[in-house]
């Protein structure tokens, strides 16, 4: 019951591809943090910030293989962590695509 209450706090568009009641904040934090950083609204951000805390969000984001550049810049600025410490930043630098070179 409490899990359902938590998922009701997210925007309706955030988890379009999974049943909203299957989203478990403690079991899938990487999935939730990535979705909120890339597609979430400000209220979604405040909810995960209050639930996980900035330090845990930053640690989760540091281990993500992919993250949109805008989301990476945001979490790096908010957590005061250099972008170079994030796995997705280093991975993107190593794998330049044809159009990004």
DSSP file (Angstrom, degrees, kcal/mol; ACC not computed):
  #  RESIDUE AA STRUCTURE BP1 BP2  ACC     N-H-->O    O-->H-N    N-H-->O    O-->H-N    TCO  KAPPA ALPHA  PHI   PSI    X-CA   Y-CA   Z-CA
    1    1 A X     >        0   0    0      0, 0.0     4,-1.7     0, 0.0     5,-0.1   0.000 360.0 360.0 360.0 -43.0    0.0    0.0    0.0
    2    2 A X  H  >  +     0   0    0      1,-0.2     4,-1.9     2,-0.2     5,-0.1   0.869 360.0  57.0 -67.3 -34.7    2.8    2.4    0.9
    3    3 A X  H  > S+     0   0    0      1,-0.2     4,-2.0     2,-0.2    -1,-0.2   0.909 105.9  50.2 -60.5 -42.5    4.6    1.6   -2.4
    4    4 A X  H  > S+     0   0    0      1,-0.2     4,-1.5     2,-0.2    -1,-0.2   0.895 106.5  55.5 -63.4 -40.0    1.5    2.7   -4.4
    5    5 A X  H  < S+     0   0    0     -4,-1.7     4,-0.4     1,-0.2    -1,-0.2   0.905 107.9  49.4 -59.7 -41.2    1.3    5.9   -2.4
    6    6 A X  H >< S+     0   0    0     -4,-1.9     3,-1.5     1,-0.2     4,-0.3   0.912 108.1  51.9 -65.4 -42.4    4.9    6.7   -3.5
    7    7 A X  H >< S+     0   0    0     -4,-2.0     3,-1.2     1,-0.3    -1,-0.2   0.770  98.9  65.6 -68.9 -23.1    4.3    6.0   -7.1
    8    8 A X  T 3< S+     0   0    0     -4,-1.5    -1,-0.3     1,-0.2    -2,-0.2   0.679  90.5  67.2 -69.3 -15.8    1.3    8.3   -7.1
    9    9 A X  T <  S+     0   0    0     -3,-1.5    -1,-0.2    -4,-0.4    -2,-0.2   0.650  86.5  86.6 -78.2 -14.9    3.7   11.2   -6.4
   10   10 A X  S <  S-     0   0    0     -3,-1.2     5,-0.0    -4,-0.3    30,-0.0  -0.491  91.6 -94.7 -86.0 155.9    5.3   10.9   -9.9
   11   11 A X    >   -     0   0    0     -2,-0.2     3,-1.0     1,-0.1     4,-0.5  -0.340  33.7-120.6 -63.0 149.0    4.0   12.5  -13.0
   12   12 A X  T 3  S+     0   0    0      1,-0.2     3,-0.3     2,-0.1    -1,-0.1   0.784 109.4  53.6 -67.1 -27.0    1.8   10.3  -15.1
   13   13 A X  T >  S+     0   0    0      1,-0.2     3,-0.8    26,-0.1    -1,-0.2   0.623  87.8  82.8 -81.7 -12.6    4.1   10.5  -18.2
   14   14 A X  T <  S+     0   0    0     -3,-1.0     2,-0.3     1,-0.3     3,-0.2   0.858  99.2  31.0 -66.4 -39.0    7.2    9.3  -16.4
   15   15 A X  T >  S+     0   0    0     -4,-0.5     3,-0.6    -3,-0.3    -1,-0.3  -0.521  71.6 145.7-119.5  63.3    6.6    5.6  -16.4
   16   16 A X  T <  S+     0   0    0     -3,-0.8    -1,-0.2    -2,-0.3    -2,-0.1   0.730  72.1  47.7 -71.1 -24.3    4.7    5.2  -19.7
   17   17 A X  T 3  S+     0   0    0     -3,-0.2     2,-0.3     2,-0.1    -1,-0.2   0.448 109.6  49.6-103.8  -0.7    6.2    1.8  -20.5
   18   18 A X  S <  S-     0   0    0     -3,-0.6     2,-0.3     5,-0.0     5,-0.1  -0.957  95.7 -91.8-132.7 152.7    5.8    0.0  -17.2
   19   19 A X    >   -     0   0    0     -2,-0.3     3,-2.0     1,-0.2     4,-0.4  -0.494  35.1-136.8 -63.4 128.1    2.8   -0.5  -14.9
   20   20 A X  G >  S+     0   0    0      1,-0.3     3,-1.1    -2,-0.3    -1,-0.2   0.810 101.4  58.6 -60.5 -31.3    3.0    2.4  -12.4
   21   21 A X  G 3  S+     0   0    0      1,-0.2    -1,-0.3   -14,-0.0    -2,-0.1   0.599  97.9  61.4 -76.5  -8.4    2.2    0.1   -9.5
   22   22 A X  G <  S+     0   0    0     -3,-2.0     2,-0.6     2,-0.0    -1,-0.2   0.503  76.1 108.3 -91.6  -4.7    5.2   -2.1  -10.3
   23   23 A X    <   -     0   0    0     -3,-1.1     2,-0.6    -4,-0.4   -16,-0.1  -0.633  52.1-169.0 -76.9 116.3    7.7    0.8   -9.7
   24   24 A X     >  -     0   0    0     -2,-0.6     4,-2.3     1,-0.1     8,-0.2  -0.935  14.5-156.4-112.0 117.1    9.5    0.0   -6.5
   25   25 A X  T  4 S+     0   0    0     -2,-0.6    -1,-0.1     1,-0.2     7,-0.1   0.800  94.3  41.0 -63.2 -30.8   11.6    2.9   -5.2
   26   26 A X  T  4 S+     0   0    0      2,-0.1     3,-0.3     1,-0.1    -1,-0.2   0.763 117.6  45.2 -89.6 -26.7   13.9    0.7   -3.1
   27   27 A X  T  4 S+     0   0    0      1,-0.2    -2,-0.2     2,-0.1     3,-0.1   0.815 123.8  28.8 -87.1 -32.2   14.3   -2.1   -5.7
   28   28 A X     X  +     0   0    0     -4,-2.3     4,-1.9     1,-0.1    -1,-0.2  -0.390  65.4 145.3-126.9  55.4   14.9    0.0   -8.8
   29   29 A X  H  > S+     0   0    0     -3,-0.3     4,-2.8     1,-0.2     5,-0.3   0.854  74.0  55.7 -65.0 -33.2   16.6    3.3   -7.8
   30   30 A X  H  > S+     0   0    0      1,-0.2     4,-2.3     2,-0.2     5,-0.2   0.933 108.8  47.3 -63.6 -44.7   18.7    3.4  -11.0
   31   31 A X  H  > S+     0   0    0      1,-0.2     4,-2.1     2,-0.2    -1,-0.2   0.919 115.4  45.1 -61.4 -45.5   15.7    3.2  -13.2
   32   32 A X  H  X S+     0   0    0     -4,-1.9     4,-2.6     2,-0.2     5,-0.2   0.922 113.1  48.7 -68.3 -45.5   13.8    5.8  -11.3
   33   33 A X  H  X S+     0   0    0     -4,-2.8     4,-2.7     1,-0.2     5,-0.2   0.920 112.2  49.1 -62.7 -44.0   16.6    8.3  -11.0
   34   34 A X  H  X S+     0   0    0     -4,-2.3     4,-2.2    -5,-0.3     5,-0.3   0.931 112.7  47.9 -61.6 -45.5   17.4    8.1  -14.7
   35   35 A X  H  X>S+     0   0    0     -4,-2.1     4,-3.1    -5,-0.2     5,-0.7   0.920 113.7  46.4 -62.1 -44.3   13.8    8.6  -15.7
   36   36 A X  H  X5S+     0   0    0     -4,-2.6     4,-1.3     3,-0.2    -1,-0.2   0.919 113.2  49.0 -67.5 -42.2   13.3   11.6  -13.3
   37   37 A X  H  <5S+     0   0    0     -4,-2.7    -1,-0.2    -5,-0.2    -2,-0.2   0.891 122.4  33.2 -64.1 -37.9   16.6   13.2  -14.5
   38   38 A X  H  <5S+     0   0    0     -4,-2.2    -2,-0.2    -5,-0.2    -1,-0.2   0.856 139.7   9.2 -88.1 -36.5   15.8   12.8  -18.1
   39   39 A X  H  <5S+     0   0    0     -4,-3.1    -3,-0.2    -5,-0.3    -2,-0.2   0.487  96.2 112.8-125.1  -6.8   12.0   13.2  -18.3
   40   40 A X     << -     0   0    0     -4,-1.3     2,-0.2    -5,-0.7    -4,-0.1  -0.212  56.5-128.0 -76.7 161.0   10.8   14.3  -14.9
   41   41 A X     >  -     0   0    0      1,-0.0     4,-2.0     0, 0.0     3,-0.3  -0.436  39.1 -93.0 -93.3 174.9    9.2   17.5  -13.8
   42   42 A X  H  > S+     0   0    0      1,-0.2     4,-2.5     2,-0.2     5,-0.2   0.870 126.5  54.6 -61.0 -37.9   10.4   19.7  -11.0
   43   43 A X  H  > S+     0   0    0      1,-0.2     4,-1.9     2,-0.2    -1,-0.2   0.871 106.4  52.3 -63.8 -35.7    7.9   18.0   -8.6
   44   44 A X  H  > S+     0   0    0     -3,-0.3     4,-2.2     2,-0.2     5,-0.2   0.908 109.3  50.2 -64.3 -41.7    9.4   14.6   -9.5
   45   45 A X  H  X S+     0   0    0     -4,-2.0     4,-2.5     1,-0.2    -2,-0.2   0.936 109.8  49.4 -61.9 -47.4   12.8   15.9   -8.8
   46   46 A X  H  X S+     0   0    0     -4,-2.5     4,-2.1     1,-0.2    -1,-0.2   0.866 109.3  53.9 -61.5 -35.7   11.8   17.2   -5.4
   47   47 A X  H  X S+     0   0    0     -4,-1.9     4,-2.0     2,-0.2    -1,-0.2   0.957 112.7  40.2 -65.4 -49.9   10.2   13.9   -4.5
   48   48 A X  H  X>S+     0   0    0     -4,-2.2     4,-3.2     1,-0.2     5,-1.0   0.852 112.7  57.0 -70.0 -30.5   13.3   11.7   -5.3
   49   49 A X  H  X5S+     0   0    0     -4,-2.5     4,-0.7    -5,-0.2    -1,-0.2   0.916 111.8  42.2 -63.3 -41.4   15.5   14.3   -3.6
   50   50 A X  H  <5S+     0   0    0     -4,-2.1    -2,-0.2    -5,-0.2    -1,-0.2   0.841 120.0  44.2 -71.9 -32.9   13.5   14.0   -0.4
   51   51 A X  H  <5S+     0   0    0     -4,-2.0    -2,-0.2    -5,-0.2    -3,-0.2   0.945 132.0  15.1 -78.2 -49.9   13.3   10.2   -0.7
   52   52 A X  H  <5S-     0   0    0     -4,-3.2     4,-0.4    -5,-0.1    -3,-0.2   0.827  98.7-129.1 -95.3 -37.0   16.9    9.4   -1.7
   53   53 A X     X< -     0   0    0     -5,-1.0     4,-2.1    -4,-0.7     5,-0.2   0.013  28.4 -86.4  93.2 151.7   18.9   12.5   -0.9
   54   54 A X  H  > S+     0   0    0      1,-0.2     4,-2.7     2,-0.2     5,-0.2   0.880 124.3  55.6 -61.8 -40.6   21.3   14.3   -3.2
   55   55 A X  H  > S+     0   0    0      1,-0.2     4,-2.2     2,-0.2    -1,-0.2   0.921 110.5  43.7 -62.1 -44.6   24.3   12.2   -2.3
   56   56 A X  H  > S+     0   0    0     -4,-0.4     4,-2.5     2,-0.2    -1,-0.2   0.897 113.1  51.9 -69.0 -38.9   22.6    8.9   -3.2
   57   57 A X  H  X S+     0   0    0     -4,-2.1     4,-2.7     1,-0.2    -2,-0.2   0.925 110.9  48.4 -61.3 -43.7   21.1   10.3   -6.4
   58   58 A X  H  X S+     0   0    0     -4,-2.7     4,-2.2     2,-0.2    -2,-0.2   0.903 110.9  50.2 -64.0 -41.3   24.6   11.5   -7.4
   59   59 A X  H  X S+     0   0    0     -4,-2.2     4,-0.8     2,-0.2    -2,-0.2   0.907 112.4  47.2 -63.3 -41.5   26.1    8.1   -6.6
   60   60 A X  H >< S+     0   0    0     -4,-2.5     3,-0.9     1,-0.2     4,-0.4   0.935 113.0  48.7 -63.7 -45.8   23.4    6.3   -8.6
   61   61 A X  H >< S+     0   0    0     -4,-2.7     3,-1.1     1,-0.2    27,-0.4   0.826 102.2  63.3 -65.6 -31.9   24.0    8.8  -11.5
   62   62 A X  H 3< S+     0   0    0     -4,-2.2    25,-2.7     1,-0.2    -1,-0.2   0.807 106.0  45.9 -61.7 -28.6   27.7    8.3  -11.4
   63   63 A X  T << S+     0   0    0     -3,-0.9    -1,-0.2    -4,-0.8     2,-0.2   0.442  84.8 113.2 -96.7  -0.4   27.2    4.6  -12.3
   64   64 A X    <   -     0   0    0     -3,-1.1    24,-0.6    -4,-0.4     3,-0.1  -0.532  57.2-150.9 -73.3 136.6   24.8    5.1  -15.2
   65   65 A X  S    S+     0   0    0     -2,-0.2     2,-0.4     1,-0.2    -1,-0.1   0.843  80.9  26.5 -76.0 -34.1   26.1    4.2  -18.5
   66   66 A X        +     0   0    0     25,-0.1     2,-0.3    26,-0.0    -1,-0.2  -0.988  62.8 157.5-133.0 141.0   24.0    6.7  -20.4
   67   67 A X        -     0   0    0     -2,-0.4     5,-0.1    21,-0.2   -33,-0.0  -0.927  46.6-101.2-158.7 136.0   22.4   10.0  -19.4
   68   68 A X     >  -     0   0    0     -2,-0.3     4,-2.6     1,-0.1     5,-0.2  -0.271  34.7-118.8 -57.6 144.3   21.3   12.9  -21.5
   69   69 A X  H  > S+     0   0    0      1,-0.2     4,-2.5     2,-0.2     5,-0.2   0.858 113.9  52.4 -55.9 -37.9   23.8   15.7  -21.5
   70   70 A X  H  > S+     0   0    0      2,-0.2     4,-2.0     1,-0.2    -1,-0.2   0.917 111.3  46.3 -64.8 -42.7   21.3   18.1  -20.0
   71   71 A X  H  > S+     0   0    0     -3,-0.2     4,-2.5     2,-0.2     5,-0.2   0.886 111.9  51.9 -66.7 -39.4   20.5   15.7  -17.1
   72   72 A X  H  X S+     0   0    0     -4,-2.6     4,-2.2     1,-0.2    -2,-0.2   0.925 109.9  48.5 -62.2 -45.4   24.3   15.1  -16.6
   73   73 A X  H  X S+     0   0    0     -4,-2.5     4,-2.1    -5,-0.2    -1,-0.2   0.891 111.9  50.6 -62.3 -39.4   25.0   18.8  -16.3
   74   74 A X  H  X S+     0   0    0     -4,-2.0     4,-2.8     2,-0.2     5,-0.2   0.956 113.0  42.4 -64.9 -51.3   22.1   19.3  -13.9
   75   75 A X  H  X S+     0   0    0     -4,-2.5     4,-2.1     1,-0.2     6,-0.3   0.850 113.8  53.2 -68.4 -32.2   23.1   16.5  -11.5
   76   76 A X  H  X>S+     0   0    0     -4,-2.2     5,-2.0    -5,-0.2     4,-0.6   0.915 113.6  43.1 -65.8 -41.7   26.8   17.5  -11.7
   77   77 A X  H  <5S+     0   0    0     -4,-2.1     3,-0.4    -5,-0.2    -2,-0.2   0.925 115.9  46.7 -69.7 -45.1   25.9   21.1  -10.8
   78   78 A X  H  <5S+     0   0    0     -4,-2.8    -2,-0.2     1,-0.2    -1,-0.2   0.886 120.0  38.8 -66.5 -38.8   23.4   20.2   -8.0
   79   79 A X  H  <5S-     0   0    0     -4,-2.1    -1,-0.2    -5,-0.2    -2,-0.2   0.508 105.0-127.8 -90.0  -4.0   25.7   17.6   -6.4
   80   80 A X  T  <5 +     0   0    0     -4,-0.6     2,-0.4    -3,-0.4    -3,-0.2   0.905  61.1 142.0  56.3  44.2   28.9   19.7   -7.0
   81   81 A X      < -     0   0    0     -5,-2.0    -1,-0.2    -6,-0.3    -2,-0.1  -0.959  57.4-111.8-115.7 130.7   30.5   16.8   -8.7
   82   82 A X    >   -     0   0    0     -2,-0.4     3,-1.9     1,-0.1     4,-0.2  -0.328  23.6-125.3 -59.5 141.9   32.8   17.2  -11.7
   83   83 A X  G >  S+     0   0    0      1,-0.3     3,-1.8     2,-0.2     6,-0.3   0.797 106.6  70.1 -59.1 -28.5   31.3   15.7  -14.9
   84   84 A X  G 3  S+     0   0    0      1,-0.3    -1,-0.3     5,-0.1     6,-0.1   0.694  88.0  64.4 -64.6 -18.3   34.4   13.6  -15.3
   85   85 A X  G <  S+     0   0    0     -3,-1.9     2,-0.4     4,-0.1    -1,-0.3   0.581  84.9  91.8 -80.4  -9.9   33.4   11.5  -12.3
   86   86 A X  S <> S-     0   0    0     -3,-1.8     4,-1.7    -4,-0.2     3,-0.4  -0.730  72.0-143.0 -92.1 132.6   30.3   10.2  -14.1
   87   87 A X  H  > S+     0   0    0    -25,-2.7     4,-2.7    -2,-0.4     5,-0.2   0.875 100.6  57.1 -58.3 -40.5   30.6    7.0  -16.0
   88   88 A X  H  > S+     0   0    0    -24,-0.6     4,-2.2   -27,-0.4    -1,-0.2   0.845 104.1  52.8 -65.1 -33.0   28.2    8.3  -18.7
   89   89 A X  H  > S+     0   0    0     -3,-0.4     4,-1.7    -6,-0.3    -1,-0.2   0.937 113.4  42.3 -66.5 -46.4   30.4   11.3  -19.4
   90   90 A X  H  X S+     0   0    0     -4,-1.7     4,-1.6    -7,-0.2    -2,-0.2   0.874 113.9  52.2 -68.2 -37.5   33.5    9.1  -19.9
   91   91 A X  H  X S+     0   0    0     -4,-2.7     4,-1.5     1,-0.2    -1,-0.2   0.904 109.5  49.2 -65.9 -41.5   31.6    6.6  -22.0
   92   92 A X  H  < S+     0   0    0     -4,-2.2    -1,-0.2     1,-0.2    -2,-0.2   0.869 108.6  53.8 -65.8 -36.5   30.2    9.3  -24.3
   93   93 A X  H  < S+     0   0    0     -4,-1.7     3,-0.4     1,-0.2    -1,-0.2   0.858 110.3  47.0 -66.8 -34.5   33.7   10.7  -24.8
   94   94 A X  H  < S+     0   0    0     -4,-1.6     2,-0.6     1,-0.2    -1,-0.2   0.791 112.3  50.7 -75.9 -28.7   35.1    7.3  -25.8
   95   95 A X  S  < S+     0   0    0     -4,-1.5    -1,-0.2    -5,-0.1     2,-0.2  -0.589  71.9 178.4-115.2  68.8   32.2    6.5  -28.2
   96   96 A X        -     0   0    0     -2,-0.6     2,-0.2    -3,-0.4    -3,-0.1  -0.492  20.3-139.2 -69.9 136.2   31.9    9.5  -30.5
   97   97 A X    >>  -     0   0    0     -2,-0.2     4,-0.6    -5,-0.1     3,-0.6  -0.470  25.6-102.2 -91.1 169.2   29.2    9.1  -33.1
   98   98 A X  G >4 S+     0   0    0      1,-0.2     3,-0.6     2,-0.2    -1,-0.1   0.889 121.0  44.0 -57.4 -42.8   29.5   10.1  -36.7
   99   99 A X  G 34 S+     0   0    0      1,-0.2    -1,-0.2     2,-0.1    -3,-0.0   0.665 110.6  54.9 -81.7 -15.8   27.4   13.3  -36.3
  100  100 A X  G <4        0   0    0     -3,-0.6    -1,-0.2     1,-0.2    -2,-0.2   0.452 360.0 360.0 -96.1  -0.5   29.0   14.3  -33.0
  101  101 A X    <<        0   0    0     -3,-0.6    -1,-0.2    -4,-0.6    -2,-0.1   0.488 360.0 360.0 -85.9 360.0   32.6   14.4  -34.1
